Amino acid sequence: MNTMNTSFAPDLNSALGRAITFIWHEADLLDRKDYAAWGALWSADGHYVIPIDPDSTDYAAQLNYAYDDARMRQLRIERFQSGYSMSTADAARTVRTVSRFTLAGTDGDVLEVRSAQLLAAYKRGALSQFAAELSHRIRLLPDGGAVLEQKVVRLINSHDALNALGFLL
């Protein structure tokens, strides 16, 4: 007898459902290369992190592929929009699939949500795939909105030689 519930669907009005909707929206903005709108999702003191060490938690004290505060995110967005960055010249087309959402913790109106991401990137006739564990710390606002306080992208192959990671945001 199969007792697994196969009818799971998030309640999009619940706190976790709102966070999942926010994460899907963020992925869509990145795939559409709408970096200005992506930048507007962030709190002023938020951090975007791609650690090299998959077990790292002290990002400020570790070497990372990315450790962006508001200033660094804005500079990255400006490079992407300028057309002068190597990562934006002939930019890859991307498709992100984000799933397997788990509520990892709450602190008042802040939720930490873990998920899995598969990213396919197509550039110059080559298809590349990246898999990562994601962690989003999202502050839900009383008006129904949300802001991103932290996003950590833990690539499953982060110890390998990786190049052209700019589009991972």
DSSP file (Angstrom, degrees, kcal/mol; ACC not computed):
  #  RESIDUE AA STRUCTURE BP1 BP2  ACC     N-H-->O    O-->H-N    N-H-->O    O-->H-N    TCO  KAPPA ALPHA  PHI   PSI    X-CA   Y-CA   Z-CA
    1    1 A M              0   0    0      0, 0.0     2,-0.6     0, 0.0     0, 0.0   0.000 360.0 360.0 360.0 126.0    0.0    0.0    0.0
    2    2 A N        +     0   0    0      1,-0.1     0, 0.0     2,-0.1     0, 0.0  -0.768 360.0 173.2 -88.1 117.5    1.4    3.4   -1.0
    3    3 A T        +     0   0    0     -2,-0.6     2,-0.2     2,-0.1    -1,-0.1   0.335  35.6 123.8-105.9   5.9    0.9    5.9    1.7
    4    4 A M        -     0   0    0      1,-0.1     2,-0.8     2,-0.0    -2,-0.1  -0.481  64.1-127.2 -70.8 134.0    2.9    8.7    0.1
    5    5 A N        +     0   0    0     -2,-0.2     3,-0.4     1,-0.1    -1,-0.1  -0.730  31.2 174.9 -81.5 110.0    1.0   12.0   -0.4
    6    6 A T        +     0   0    0     -2,-0.8    -1,-0.1     1,-0.2    -2,-0.0   0.336  65.2  76.4 -97.8   6.0    1.4   12.9   -4.0
    7    7 A S        +     0   0    0      2,-0.0    -1,-0.2     0, 0.0     2,-0.1   0.119  62.1 144.8-103.5  22.3   -0.9   15.8   -4.0
    8    8 A F        +     0   0    0     -3,-0.4     0, 0.0     2,-0.0     0, 0.0  -0.390  13.1 158.9 -64.4 131.5    1.4   18.2   -2.2
    9    9 A A        -     0   0    0     -2,-0.1     2,-0.1     0, 0.0    -2,-0.0  -0.949  42.5-109.1-147.9 134.8    1.2   21.8   -3.3
   10   10 A P        -     0   0    0      0, 0.0     2,-1.1     0, 0.0     3,-0.0  -0.362  25.7-120.0 -66.8 141.8    2.3   24.7   -1.2
   11   11 A D    >   -     0   0    0      1,-0.2     3,-1.9    -2,-0.1     6,-0.6  -0.734  25.4-157.3 -75.9 104.5   -0.3   27.0    0.3
   12   12 A L  T 3  S+     0   0    0     -2,-1.1    -1,-0.2     1,-0.3     9,-0.1   0.562  87.8  57.8 -69.6  -6.7    0.8   30.2   -1.5
   13   13 A N  T 3  S+     0   0    0      4,-0.1    -1,-0.3     5,-0.0    -2,-0.0   0.587  89.7  89.7 -94.5 -13.1   -0.8   32.3    1.2
   14   14 A S  S <> S-     0   0    0     -3,-1.9     4,-2.6     1,-0.1     5,-0.2  -0.293  94.4-105.9 -74.6 167.6    1.2   30.7    4.0
   15   15 A A  H  > S+     0   0    0      2,-0.2     4,-2.1     1,-0.2     5,-0.1   0.933 123.3  45.7 -61.0 -46.0    4.6   32.2    5.1
   16   16 A L  H  > S+     0   0    0      1,-0.2     4,-2.7     2,-0.2    -1,-0.2   0.909 111.9  52.3 -64.5 -40.7    6.5   29.3    3.4
   17   17 A G  H  > S+     0   0    0     -6,-0.6     4,-2.4     1,-0.2    -2,-0.2   0.895 108.8  50.0 -61.3 -40.4    4.3   29.6    0.3
   18   18 A R  H  X S+     0   0    0     -4,-2.6     4,-2.1    -7,-0.2    -1,-0.2   0.899 111.4  49.1 -63.5 -40.5    5.0   33.3    0.1
   19   19 A A  H  X S+     0   0    0     -4,-2.1     4,-2.4     2,-0.2    -2,-0.2   0.913 110.5  50.0 -66.1 -42.4    8.7   32.6    0.4
   20   20 A I  H  X S+     0   0    0     -4,-2.7     4,-2.6     2,-0.2     5,-0.2   0.926 110.3  50.0 -61.3 -45.2    8.6   29.9   -2.3
   21   21 A T  H  X S+     0   0    0     -4,-2.4     4,-2.2     1,-0.2    -1,-0.2   0.899 110.4  51.1 -59.2 -41.2    6.7   32.3   -4.7
   22   22 A F  H  X S+     0   0    0     -4,-2.1     4,-2.5     2,-0.2    -2,-0.2   0.916 109.9  49.1 -61.6 -45.3    9.4   34.9   -4.0
   23   23 A I  H  X S+     0   0    0     -4,-2.4     4,-2.3     2,-0.2    -2,-0.2   0.906 111.2  49.0 -64.4 -42.6   12.2   32.4   -4.8
   24   24 A W  H  X S+     0   0    0     -4,-2.6     4,-2.2     2,-0.2    -1,-0.2   0.906 111.0  51.1 -62.6 -40.3   10.5   31.4   -8.0
   25   25 A H  H  X S+     0   0    0     -4,-2.2     4,-2.4    -5,-0.2    -2,-0.2   0.916 108.6  51.4 -62.5 -43.6   10.1   35.1   -8.9
   26   26 A E  H  X S+     0   0    0     -4,-2.5     4,-2.2     1,-0.2    -2,-0.2   0.928 109.5  49.8 -59.4 -45.5   13.8   35.7   -8.3
   27   27 A A  H  X S+     0   0    0     -4,-2.3     4,-2.4     1,-0.2    -1,-0.2   0.902 110.3  51.0 -60.4 -41.5   14.8   32.8  -10.5
   28   28 A D  H  X S+     0   0    0     -4,-2.2     4,-2.0     2,-0.2    -1,-0.2   0.913 108.2  51.5 -63.2 -43.2   12.5   34.1  -13.3
   29   29 A L  H  <>S+     0   0    0     -4,-2.4     5,-2.7     1,-0.2     4,-0.3   0.913 111.4  47.9 -60.0 -42.4   14.1   37.6  -13.0
   30   30 A L  H ><5S+     0   0    0     -4,-2.2     3,-1.1     1,-0.2    -2,-0.2   0.913 110.3  50.4 -67.2 -42.0   17.6   36.1  -13.4
   31   31 A D  H 3<5S+     0   0    0     -4,-2.4    63,-0.4     1,-0.3    -1,-0.2   0.838 112.9  47.2 -64.7 -30.9   16.7   34.0  -16.4
   32   32 A R  T 3<5S-     0   0    0     -4,-2.0    -1,-0.3    -5,-0.2    -2,-0.2   0.466 111.6-125.2 -86.0  -1.6   15.2   37.0  -18.0
   33   33 A K  T < 5 +     0   0    0     -3,-1.1     2,-1.5    -4,-0.3     3,-0.2   0.830  57.0 152.3  60.0  34.4   18.3   39.0  -17.1
   34   34 A D     >< +     0   0    0     -5,-2.7     4,-2.0     1,-0.2    -1,-0.2  -0.588   9.6 162.9 -91.2  71.6   16.2   41.7  -15.4
   35   35 A Y  H  >  +     0   0    0     -2,-1.5     4,-2.7     1,-0.2    -1,-0.2   0.794  66.2  58.0 -68.7 -31.0   19.1   42.6  -13.1
   36   36 A A  H  > S+     0   0    0     -3,-0.2     4,-1.5     2,-0.2    -1,-0.2   0.937 110.1  44.0 -64.2 -44.8   17.6   45.9  -12.0
   37   37 A A  H  > S+     0   0    0      2,-0.2     4,-0.5     1,-0.2    -2,-0.2   0.881 112.6  53.1 -66.6 -36.9   14.5   44.2  -10.7
   38   38 A W  H >< S+     0   0    0     -4,-2.0     3,-1.4     1,-0.2     4,-0.3   0.922 107.0  52.0 -62.2 -43.4   16.6   41.5   -9.1
   39   39 A G  H >< S+     0   0    0     -4,-2.7     3,-1.1     1,-0.3    -1,-0.2   0.828 102.6  59.8 -61.7 -31.8   18.6   44.2   -7.3
   40   40 A A  H 3< S+     0   0    0     -4,-1.5    -1,-0.3     1,-0.2    -2,-0.2   0.630  91.6  69.6 -72.7 -13.0   15.4   45.7   -6.0
   41   41 A L  T << S+     0   0    0     -3,-1.4   107,-2.8    -4,-0.5    -1,-0.2   0.680  85.6  92.1 -73.9 -16.8   14.6   42.4   -4.2
   42   42 A W  E <  S-a  148   0A   0     -3,-1.1   107,-0.2    -4,-0.3     2,-0.2  -0.476  74.0-126.0 -90.2 147.2   17.4   42.9   -1.7
   43   43 A S  E >   -     0   0A   0    105,-2.5     3,-1.6    -2,-0.2    -1,-0.1  -0.493  36.9-107.7 -75.5 159.1   17.5   44.5    1.8
   44   44 A A  E 3  S+     0   0A   0      1,-0.3    26,-0.5    -2,-0.2    -1,-0.1   0.802 119.7  40.1 -61.3 -30.2   20.2   47.2    2.1
   45   45 A D  E 3  S+     0   0A   0     24,-0.1    -1,-0.3    25,-0.1   104,-0.1   0.162  89.9 128.6-106.3  18.9   22.3   44.9    4.4
   46   46 A G  E <   -     0   0A   0     -3,-1.6     2,-0.4   102,-0.2   104,-0.2  -0.311  44.6-146.7 -74.2 157.4   21.7   41.7    2.4
   47   47 A H  E     -a  150   0A   0    102,-1.6   104,-2.2    22,-0.1     2,-0.5  -0.985   7.3-156.8-128.9 137.5   24.5   39.4    1.2
   48   48 A Y  E     -aB 151  68A   0     20,-2.2    20,-2.9    -2,-0.4     2,-0.4  -0.962  25.8-176.1-108.8 124.0   24.8   37.2   -1.9
   49   49 A V  E     +aB 152  67A   0    102,-3.1   104,-2.8    -2,-0.5    18,-0.2  -0.973  29.5 178.7-132.5 134.0   27.3   34.4   -1.4
   50   50 A I  E     - B   0  66A   0     16,-2.5    15,-2.8    -2,-0.4    16,-1.2  -0.860  29.2-159.5-123.9  95.1   28.8   31.6   -3.5
   51   51 A P  E     - B   0  64A   0      0, 0.0   104,-0.4     0, 0.0    13,-0.2  -0.415  19.2-150.2 -75.9 150.6   31.2   29.8   -1.1
   52   52 A I  S    S+     0   0    0     11,-1.1    12,-0.1     1,-0.1   106,-0.0   0.891  90.1  62.8 -79.1 -45.6   34.0   27.7   -2.3
   53   53 A D  S >  S-     0   0    0     10,-0.5     3,-1.6     1,-0.1    -1,-0.1  -0.723  77.3-153.2 -81.5 115.2   33.9   25.5    0.8
   54   54 A P  T 3  S+     0   0    0      0, 0.0    -1,-0.1     0, 0.0   100,-0.0   0.680  93.7  50.3 -66.2 -15.3   30.5   23.8    0.9
   55   55 A D  T 3  S+     0   0    0     -3,-0.0    -2,-0.0     2,-0.0    99,-0.0   0.441  83.9 121.7 -99.1  -1.3   30.6   23.6    4.7
   56   56 A S    <   +     0   0    0     -3,-1.6     3,-0.1     1,-0.1     6,-0.0  -0.306  24.7 163.7 -65.6 142.6   31.5   27.2    5.3
   57   57 A T        +     0   0    0      1,-0.1     2,-1.1    -2,-0.0     3,-0.2   0.444  66.5  72.5-128.5 -16.9   29.2   29.4    7.4
   58   58 A D    >   +     0   0    0      1,-0.2     3,-1.1     2,-0.1     4,-0.4  -0.670  59.4 169.1 -98.9  77.5   31.6   32.2    8.2
   59   59 A Y  G >   +     0   0    0     -2,-1.1     3,-1.0     1,-0.3    -1,-0.2   0.821  69.4  59.1 -64.6 -33.9   31.6   33.7    4.7
   60   60 A A  G 3  S+     0   0    0      1,-0.2    -1,-0.3    -3,-0.2     4,-0.1   0.781 110.4  43.6 -66.6 -25.4   33.4   37.0    5.7
   61   61 A A  G <  S+     0   0    0     -3,-1.1     2,-0.3     2,-0.1    -1,-0.2   0.399 108.2  71.3 -99.7   1.7   36.4   35.0    6.9
   62   62 A Q  S <  S-     0   0    0     -3,-1.0     2,-0.4    -4,-0.4     0, 0.0  -0.773  86.6-104.6-117.3 159.4   36.5   32.5    3.9
   63   63 A L        -     0   0    0     -2,-0.3   -11,-1.1   -12,-0.0   -10,-0.5  -0.714  46.9-179.3 -80.0 132.2   37.4   32.8    0.3
   64   64 A N  E     -B   51   0A   0     -2,-0.4     3,-0.2   -13,-0.2   -15,-0.0  -0.903  42.8-128.4-130.7 156.0   34.3   32.7   -1.8
   65   65 A Y  E    S+     0   0A   0    -15,-2.8     2,-0.3     1,-0.3    -1,-0.1   0.872 104.2   5.5 -66.7 -37.6   33.4   32.9   -5.5
   66   66 A A  E     +B   50   0A   0    -16,-1.2   -16,-2.5    -3,-0.1    -1,-0.3  -0.990  55.9 167.4-147.0 139.4   31.1   35.7   -4.6
   67   67 A Y  E     +B   49   0A   0     -2,-0.3     2,-0.5   -18,-0.2   -18,-0.2  -0.621  27.0 177.6-147.0  81.3   30.4   37.6   -1.3
   68   68 A D  E     -B   48   0A   0    -20,-2.9   -20,-2.2    -2,-0.1     2,-0.1  -0.777  15.0-174.7-101.6 125.2   28.4   40.6   -2.4
   69   69 A D     >  -     0   0    0     -2,-0.5     4,-2.7   -22,-0.2     5,-0.2  -0.304  56.7 -75.5 -92.0-170.3   27.0   43.3   -0.1
   70   70 A A  H  > S+     0   0    0    -26,-0.5     4,-2.3     1,-0.2     5,-0.2   0.898 133.6  48.6 -58.2 -42.8   24.7   46.1   -1.5
   71   71 A R  H  > S+     0   0    0      1,-0.2     4,-2.3     2,-0.2    -1,-0.2   0.937 113.7  45.3 -64.1 -46.9   27.7   47.9   -3.1
   72   72 A M  H  > S+     0   0    0      2,-0.2     4,-2.4     1,-0.2    -2,-0.2   0.872 111.7  52.7 -67.3 -36.7   29.1   44.9   -4.8
   73   73 A R  H  X S+     0   0    0     -4,-2.7     4,-2.6     2,-0.2    -1,-0.2   0.926 110.1  48.9 -62.1 -43.2   25.7   43.7   -6.0
   74   74 A Q  H  X S+     0   0    0     -4,-2.3     4,-2.5    -5,-0.2    -2,-0.2   0.908 111.2  48.9 -64.3 -41.3   25.2   47.1   -7.6
   75   75 A L  H  X S+     0   0    0     -4,-2.3     4,-2.3     2,-0.2    -1,-0.2   0.897 111.4  50.3 -63.9 -39.6   28.6   47.0   -9.2
   76   76 A R  H  X S+     0   0    0     -4,-2.4     4,-2.4     2,-0.2    -2,-0.2   0.926 110.9  48.8 -63.4 -44.4   27.9   43.5  -10.5
   77   77 A I  H  X S+     0   0    0     -4,-2.6     4,-2.4     1,-0.2    -2,-0.2   0.915 110.3  51.3 -61.2 -44.0   24.5   44.7  -11.9
   78   78 A E  H  X S+     0   0    0     -4,-2.5     4,-1.5     1,-0.2    -1,-0.2   0.900 110.1  49.4 -61.6 -40.8   26.2   47.7  -13.6
   79   79 A R  H  X S+     0   0    0     -4,-2.3     4,-1.0     1,-0.2     6,-0.9   0.924 111.6  49.2 -63.3 -43.3   28.8   45.4  -15.2
   80   80 A F  H  < S+     0   0    0     -4,-2.4     3,-0.3     1,-0.2    -2,-0.2   0.885 115.6  43.2 -63.3 -38.5   26.0   43.1  -16.5
   81   81 A Q  H  < S+     0   0    0     -4,-2.4    -1,-0.2     1,-0.2    -2,-0.2   0.697 104.1  65.4 -82.1 -18.9   24.1   46.0  -17.9
   82   82 A S  H  < S-     0   0    0     -4,-1.5    -1,-0.2    -5,-0.2    -2,-0.2   0.800  91.5-137.8 -75.2 -28.1   27.0   47.8  -19.5
   83   83 A G  S  < S+     0   0    0     -4,-1.0    -3,-0.1    -3,-0.3    -4,-0.1   0.426  81.3  99.2  83.1  -2.4   27.9   45.1  -22.0
   84   84 A Y        +     0   0    0     -5,-0.4     2,-0.3     4,-0.1    -4,-0.1   0.582  55.3  96.4 -93.6 -11.1   31.6   45.6  -21.2
   85   85 A S  S >> S-     0   0    0     -6,-0.9     4,-1.7     1,-0.1     3,-1.4  -0.582  75.7-133.3 -80.3 140.6   31.9   42.6  -18.9
   86   86 A M  T 34 S+     0   0    0      1,-0.3    -1,-0.1    -2,-0.3    -6,-0.0   0.838 107.6  58.2 -59.5 -32.1   33.2   39.4  -20.4
   87   87 A S  T 34 S+     0   0    0      1,-0.2     5,-0.4     4,-0.1    -1,-0.3   0.658 110.6  41.7 -75.5 -13.4   30.4   37.5  -18.6
   88   88 A T  T X4 S+     0   0    0     -3,-1.4     3,-1.4     3,-0.1     2,-0.5   0.652  87.2  97.5-105.8 -18.7   27.7   39.7  -20.4
   89   89 A A  T 3< S-     0   0    0     -4,-1.7     3,-0.1     1,-0.3    -5,-0.0  -0.592 113.2  -5.3 -69.1 120.4   29.2   39.7  -23.9
   90   90 A D  T 3  S-     0   0    0     -2,-0.5    -1,-0.3     1,-0.1    34,-0.1   0.951 101.4-153.8  56.4  50.2   27.3   37.0  -25.6
   91   91 A A    <   -     0   0    0     -3,-1.4    -3,-0.1     1,-0.1    -1,-0.1  -0.158  14.5-103.9 -60.0 146.7   25.7   36.2  -22.3
   92   92 A A        -     0   0    0     -5,-0.4     2,-0.4    31,-0.1    31,-0.2  -0.378  25.6-125.1 -67.6 145.8   24.4   32.6  -21.7
   93   93 A R  E     -C  122   0A   0     29,-2.5    29,-2.9    -2,-0.1     2,-0.3  -0.809  38.0-163.7 -86.7 135.3   20.7   31.9  -21.9
   94   94 A T  E     -C  121   0A   0    -63,-0.4     2,-0.4    -2,-0.4    27,-0.2  -0.887  24.5-168.3-127.0 153.3   19.7   30.2  -18.7
   95   95 A V  E     -C  120   0A   0     25,-2.1    25,-2.5    -2,-0.3     2,-0.4  -0.969  14.5-163.0-137.0 122.6   16.8   28.2  -17.2
   96   96 A R  E     -C  119   0A   0     -2,-0.4     2,-0.5    23,-0.2    23,-0.2  -0.878   6.9-167.0-107.0 136.6   16.6   27.6  -13.5
   97   97 A T  E     -C  118   0A   0     21,-2.6    21,-2.4    -2,-0.4     2,-0.5  -0.989   9.9-173.3-118.9 120.3   14.5   25.0  -11.8
   98   98 A V  E     +C  117   0A   0     -2,-0.5     2,-0.2    19,-0.2    19,-0.2  -0.960  22.1 134.3-117.5 128.7   14.2   25.5   -8.1
   99   99 A S  E     +C  116   0A   0     17,-2.5    17,-2.9    -2,-0.5    -2,-0.0  -0.814  29.6  72.8-153.2-170.5   12.5   22.8   -6.0
  100  100 A R  E     -     0   0A   0     -2,-0.2     2,-0.2    15,-0.2    -1,-0.2   0.935  64.5-164.8  54.7  56.0   12.6   20.7   -2.8
  101  101 A F  E     -     0   0A   0     14,-0.1     2,-0.4    -3,-0.1    14,-0.2  -0.501  12.0-179.4 -76.0 135.2   11.8   23.6   -0.5
  102  102 A T  E     -C  114   0A   0     12,-2.5    12,-2.8    -2,-0.2     2,-0.9  -0.997  29.7-129.8-135.8 129.4   12.4   23.1    3.2
  103  103 A L  E     -C  113   0A   0     -2,-0.4    10,-0.2    10,-0.2     3,-0.1  -0.708  27.9-179.9 -77.0 110.7   11.7   25.6    6.0
  104  104 A A  E     -     0   0A   0      8,-2.7     2,-0.3    -2,-0.9     9,-0.2   0.682  57.3 -34.8 -89.0 -20.1   15.1   25.6    7.8
  105  105 A G  E     -C  112   0A   0      7,-1.2     7,-2.9    -3,-0.1     2,-0.3  -0.923  48.0-136.9 172.6 163.4   14.1   28.1   10.4
  106  106 A T  E     -C  111   0A   0     -2,-0.3     2,-0.2     5,-0.2     5,-0.2  -0.979   8.3-175.8-137.2 150.5   12.2   31.3   11.4
  107  107 A D  E >   -C  110   0A   0      3,-2.4     3,-1.4    -2,-0.3     2,-0.5  -0.730  69.5 -63.8-144.8  89.7   13.1   34.3   13.4
  108  108 A G  T 3  S-     0   0    0      1,-0.3    -1,-0.1    -2,-0.2     0, 0.0  -0.556 122.8  -8.0  67.2-119.0   10.0   36.5   13.7
  109  109 A D  T 3  S+     0   0    0     -2,-0.5    31,-2.9    -3,-0.1     2,-0.5   0.264 117.6  96.0 -93.8  10.9    9.2   37.6   10.1
  110  110 A V  E <   -CD 107 139A   0     -3,-1.4    -3,-2.4    29,-0.2     2,-0.4  -0.899  54.9-168.5-106.0 127.0   12.4   36.2    8.7
  111  111 A L  E     -CD 106 138A   0     27,-2.9    27,-2.8    -2,-0.5     2,-0.6  -0.907  13.3-151.1-111.9 140.2   12.3   32.7    7.1
  112  112 A E  E     -CD 105 137A   0     -7,-2.9    -8,-2.7    -2,-0.4    -7,-1.2  -0.964  20.5-173.4-107.8 120.8   15.3   30.6    6.1
  113  113 A V  E     -CD 103 136A   0     23,-2.8    23,-2.7    -2,-0.6     2,-0.3  -0.958   9.2-159.5-119.8 125.4   14.3   28.4    3.2
  114  114 A R  E     +CD 102 135A   0    -12,-2.8   -12,-2.5    -2,-0.5     2,-0.3  -0.793  23.6 155.2 -99.2 147.0   16.6   25.7    1.7
  115  115 A S  E     - D   0 134A   0     19,-2.0    19,-3.0    -2,-0.3     2,-0.4  -0.939  38.4-108.4-156.7 176.5   16.1   24.3   -1.8
  116  116 A A  E     -CD  99 133A   0    -17,-2.9   -17,-2.5    -2,-0.3     2,-0.4  -0.921  27.4-162.2-115.5 142.0   17.8   22.7   -4.7
  117  117 A Q  E     -CD  98 132A   0     15,-2.8    15,-2.2    -2,-0.4     2,-0.5  -0.988  10.4-169.2-128.3 132.4   18.5   24.4   -8.0
  118  118 A L  E     -CD  97 131A   0    -21,-2.4   -21,-2.6    -2,-0.4     2,-0.5  -0.987  15.0-169.6-112.6 127.2   19.4   23.0  -11.4
  119  119 A L  E     -CD  96 130A   0     11,-3.0    11,-2.5    -2,-0.5     2,-0.5  -0.974   8.5-164.8-122.9 125.6   20.6   25.6  -13.8
  120  120 A A  E     -CD  95 129A   0    -25,-2.5   -25,-2.1    -2,-0.5     2,-0.4  -0.935   9.4-171.1-107.2 130.9   21.1   25.0  -17.5
  121  121 A A  E     -CD  94 128A   0      7,-2.9     7,-3.1    -2,-0.5     2,-0.5  -0.986   5.3-164.2-125.9 130.3   23.1   27.6  -19.4
  122  122 A Y  E     +CD  93 127A   0    -29,-2.9   -29,-2.5    -2,-0.4     2,-0.3  -0.961  20.7 153.8-118.2 124.0   23.5   27.7  -23.2
  123  123 A K  E >   - D   0 126A   0      3,-2.4     3,-1.8    -2,-0.5   -31,-0.1  -0.960  65.2 -10.5-152.1 129.9   26.2   29.7  -24.8
  124  124 A R  T 3  S-     0   0    0     -2,-0.3     3,-0.1     1,-0.3    -1,-0.0   0.869 127.9 -49.8  51.8  45.4   28.1   29.4  -28.1
  125  125 A G  T 3  S+     0   0    0      1,-0.2     2,-0.4     0, 0.0    -1,-0.3   0.510 115.8 110.8  78.1   4.7   26.6   26.0  -28.9
  126  126 A A  E <   -D  123   0A   0     -3,-1.8    -3,-2.4     2,-0.0     2,-0.5  -0.941  53.5-153.0-118.6 134.1   27.5   24.5  -25.5
  127  127 A L  E     -D  122   0A   0     -2,-0.4     2,-0.3    -5,-0.2    -5,-0.2  -0.911  15.9-174.0-104.0 124.3   25.1   23.5  -22.8
  128  128 A S  E     -D  121   0A   0     -7,-3.1    -7,-2.9    -2,-0.5     2,-0.4  -0.890   7.8-154.3-115.8 148.3   26.4   23.6  -19.2
  129  129 A Q  E     -D  120   0A   0     -2,-0.3     2,-0.4    -9,-0.2    -9,-0.2  -0.971   8.0-172.6-125.4 140.4   24.6   22.4  -16.1
  130  130 A F  E     -D  119   0A   0    -11,-2.5   -11,-3.0    -2,-0.4     2,-0.4  -0.995   4.4-163.9-130.5 135.4   25.1   23.5  -12.6
  131  131 A A  E     +D  118   0A   0     -2,-0.4    25,-2.3   -13,-0.2    26,-0.4  -0.948  17.9 167.6-118.6 142.1   23.5   22.0   -9.5
  132  132 A A  E     -DE 117 155A   0    -15,-2.2   -15,-2.8    -2,-0.4     2,-0.5  -0.997  38.1-125.4-152.1 151.9   23.4   23.8   -6.1
  133  133 A E  E     -DE 116 154A   0     21,-2.4    21,-3.1    -2,-0.3     2,-0.3  -0.879  38.0-155.8 -90.5 129.1   21.9   23.8   -2.7
  134  134 A L  E     -DE 115 153A   0    -19,-3.0   -19,-2.0    -2,-0.5     2,-0.4  -0.815  15.6-169.8-108.2 149.3   20.3   27.2   -2.1
  135  135 A S  E     -DE 114 152A   0     17,-1.9    17,-2.6    -2,-0.3     2,-0.5  -0.962   7.7-173.7-135.4 121.0   19.6   28.9    1.1
  136  136 A H  E     -DE 113 151A   0    -23,-2.7   -23,-2.8    -2,-0.4     2,-0.6  -0.946  12.9-159.8-112.8 132.0   17.5   32.1    1.1
  137  137 A R  E     -DE 112 150A   0     13,-3.1    12,-3.2    -2,-0.5    13,-1.4  -0.962  24.0-176.8-108.3 114.9   16.9   34.2    4.1
  138  138 A I  E     -DE 111 148A   0    -27,-2.8   -27,-2.9    -2,-0.6     2,-0.6  -0.935  22.1-148.4-121.8 129.7   13.7   36.2    3.3
  139  139 A R  E     -DE 110 147A   0      8,-2.9     8,-2.1    -2,-0.4     2,-0.4  -0.876  17.4-145.1 -96.5 119.5   12.0   38.9    5.4
  140  140 A L  E     - E   0 146A   0    -31,-2.9     6,-0.3    -2,-0.6     5,-0.1  -0.715  15.8-143.6 -84.0 131.2    8.2   38.9    4.9
  141  141 A L    >   -     0   0    0      4,-2.8     3,-2.0    -2,-0.4    -1,-0.0  -0.658  17.7-120.5 -97.3 150.8    6.8   42.4    5.0
  142  142 A P  T 3  S+     0   0    0      0, 0.0    -1,-0.1     0, 0.0     4,-0.0   0.776 110.9  62.4 -60.0 -26.7    3.4   43.3    6.5
  143  143 A D  T 3  S-     0   0    0      1,-0.1     3,-0.1     0, 0.0    -3,-0.0   0.418 125.1 -98.5 -80.8   3.9    2.2   44.7    3.1
  144  144 A G  S <  S+     0   0    0     -3,-2.0    -1,-0.1     1,-0.3     2,-0.0   0.284  91.1 111.5  97.7 -10.4    2.6   41.3    1.5
  145  145 A G        -     0   0    0     -5,-0.1    -4,-2.8  -123,-0.0    -1,-0.3  -0.121  50.3-152.0 -83.1-173.7    6.0   41.9    0.0
  146  146 A A  E     - E   0 140A   0     -6,-0.3     2,-0.3    -3,-0.1    -6,-0.2  -0.983   4.8-150.4-156.5 155.5    9.3   40.4    0.9
  147  147 A V  E     - E   0 139A   0     -8,-2.1    -8,-2.9    -2,-0.3     2,-0.6  -0.973  22.4-120.8-131.5 150.1   13.0   41.3    0.8
  148  148 A L  E     +aE  42 138A   0   -107,-2.8  -105,-2.5    -2,-0.3   -10,-0.2  -0.787  27.4 174.7 -92.5 120.6   16.0   39.1    0.4
  149  149 A E  E     -     0   0A   0    -12,-3.2  -102,-1.6    -2,-0.6     2,-0.3   0.737  69.9  -0.8 -96.6 -28.6   18.5   39.3    3.3
  150  150 A Q  E     -aE  47 137A   0    -13,-1.4   -13,-3.1  -104,-0.2     2,-0.4  -0.950  52.9-171.0-160.9 141.9   20.8   36.5    2.2
  151  151 A K  E     -aE  48 136A   0   -104,-2.2  -102,-3.1    -2,-0.3     2,-0.5  -0.986   9.0-170.7-134.0 125.6   21.2   34.1   -0.6
  152  152 A V  E     -aE  49 135A   0    -17,-2.6   -17,-1.9    -2,-0.4     2,-0.7  -0.975   5.4-163.7-118.6 126.4   23.8   31.3   -0.5
  153  153 A V  E     - E   0 134A   0   -104,-2.8     2,-1.0    -2,-0.5   -19,-0.2  -0.926   4.2-169.2-110.5 106.4   24.5   29.2   -3.5
  154  154 A R  E     - E   0 133A   0    -21,-3.1   -21,-2.4    -2,-0.7     2,-0.1  -0.799  13.3-151.4-100.6  95.4   26.4   26.0   -2.6
  155  155 A L  E >   - E   0 132A   0     -2,-1.0     3,-1.4  -104,-0.4   -23,-0.3  -0.406  12.9-136.0 -64.9 137.4   27.5   24.5   -5.8
  156  156 A I  T 3  S+     0   0    0    -25,-2.3     3,-0.2     1,-0.3    -1,-0.1   0.731 106.8  39.9 -70.5 -18.2   27.9   20.7   -5.6
  157  157 A N  T >  S+     0   0    0    -26,-0.4     3,-1.9     1,-0.1    -1,-0.3  -0.143  74.2 134.7-116.0  37.3   31.2   20.9   -7.5
  158  158 A S  T <   +     0   0    0     -3,-1.4     4,-0.2     1,-0.3    -1,-0.1   0.691  67.6  59.3 -64.5 -19.4   32.5   24.1   -5.8
  159  159 A H  T 3  S+     0   0    0     -3,-0.2    -1,-0.3    -4,-0.1     2,-0.1   0.585  90.8  89.3 -85.1  -9.5   36.0   22.6   -5.3
  160  160 A D  S <  S-     0   0    0     -3,-1.9     2,-0.6     1,-0.1    -3,-0.0  -0.353  98.3 -87.4 -78.0 165.3   36.4   22.0   -9.1
  161  161 A A        -     0   0    0     -2,-0.1     2,-0.4     2,-0.0    -1,-0.1  -0.662  56.9-176.6 -71.9 117.4   37.9   24.6  -11.4
  162  162 A L        -     0   0    0     -2,-0.6     2,-0.3    -4,-0.2     3,-0.2  -0.931   8.8-178.5-121.6 142.5   34.9   26.7  -12.4
  163  163 A N        +     0   0    0     -2,-0.4    -2,-0.0     1,-0.2     0, 0.0  -0.912  58.6  29.8-134.3 164.9   34.7   29.6  -14.8
  164  164 A A        +     0   0    0     -2,-0.3     3,-0.4     1,-0.1    -1,-0.2   0.918  64.1 149.0  55.6  50.4   32.1   32.0  -16.1
  165  165 A L    >   +     0   0    0      1,-0.2     3,-2.3    -3,-0.2     4,-0.4   0.452  36.7 102.6 -90.0  -1.0   30.1   32.0  -12.9
  166  166 A G  G >  S+     0   0    0      1,-0.3     3,-0.7     2,-0.2    -1,-0.2   0.796  76.8  54.7 -55.3 -33.0   28.8   35.5  -13.2
  167  167 A F  G 3  S+     0   0    0     -3,-0.4    -1,-0.3     1,-0.2    -2,-0.1   0.547  84.7  87.4 -80.3  -5.5   25.4   34.5  -14.4
  168  168 A L  G <         0   0    0     -3,-2.3    -1,-0.2     1,-0.2    -2,-0.2   0.827 360.0 360.0 -65.5 -31.0   24.8   32.3  -11.4
  169  169 A L    <         0   0    0     -3,-0.7    -1,-0.2    -4,-0.4    -2,-0.1   0.591 360.0 360.0  -1.0 360.0   23.3   35.0   -9.3
